[in-house]
């Protein structure tokens, strides 16, 4: 006869047996999922390799051929490198400007959407699912797709890139900001509401002082991402240093020294802003005196 506990419930051995059975079931499910994932990856790789112009394995030994050509030509024309850096620096500034403006516009859009989609803070609580779906759509559409459509409508240049990156940034930061809002203390908001403050006043005085450091930290992180995104969009004609890099690579041998200079500029800018924003984010999240 099964032994019962003092309270009349199931005995400890029964609970342990049920727990071990549940654990084994979860491990079995995880193993099956892992096998299915590996099978799908292998099948997908095989399909991609079959449809590729050349076999992946056949061309694997040439993976360093292009970098070797770029470095070799850059070394041969090392005397021209300073001039190339000066020549393409304005394009780098244009890329940084695209990233900065798109981050600012996207952060403002994300701020508004996050406040409208957070329970306890939303101006229109019934429309919270609508604003969340809007952010989902903004995050789901890649920047390059938006940029290609806008280039067809507006023509090439930095404006399509800025709009495309700002659109995606608004959805991404809106999601992050809304998670920050959910941890905000609602007592200041309730106090302001009790004295007749408007919704904008409640958000500006009761919520923003609490969440502003995290907002700025996420915005700086997104600025780093947008620098890389704006450089990539240059390959589709959206201006900036990416456009110059595309032209240099497309030209082939004879222009690889310019491509190397552009790589150096882009790499240096990304490292610089990454370190700069990391320091500011550490100060915002840990305090000015933190190590």
Secondary structure, 3 states (H helix, E strand, C coil): CCCECCCCCECHHHHHHHHHHHHHHHHHHHHHHHHHHHHHHHHHHHHHHHHCCCCHHHHHHHCCHHHHHHHHHHHHCHHHHHHHHHHHHHHHHHHHHHHHHHHHHHHHHHHHHHHHCCCCCCCCHHHHHHHHHHHHHHHHCCHHHHHHHHHHHHCCCHHHHHHHHHHHHHHHHHHHHHHHHCCCCCHHHHHHHHCCCCHHHHHHHHHHHHHHHHHHHHHHHHHHHHHHHHHHHHHHCCCCHHHHHHHHHHHCCCCHHHHHHHHHHHHHHHHHHHHHHHHHHHHHHHCCCCC
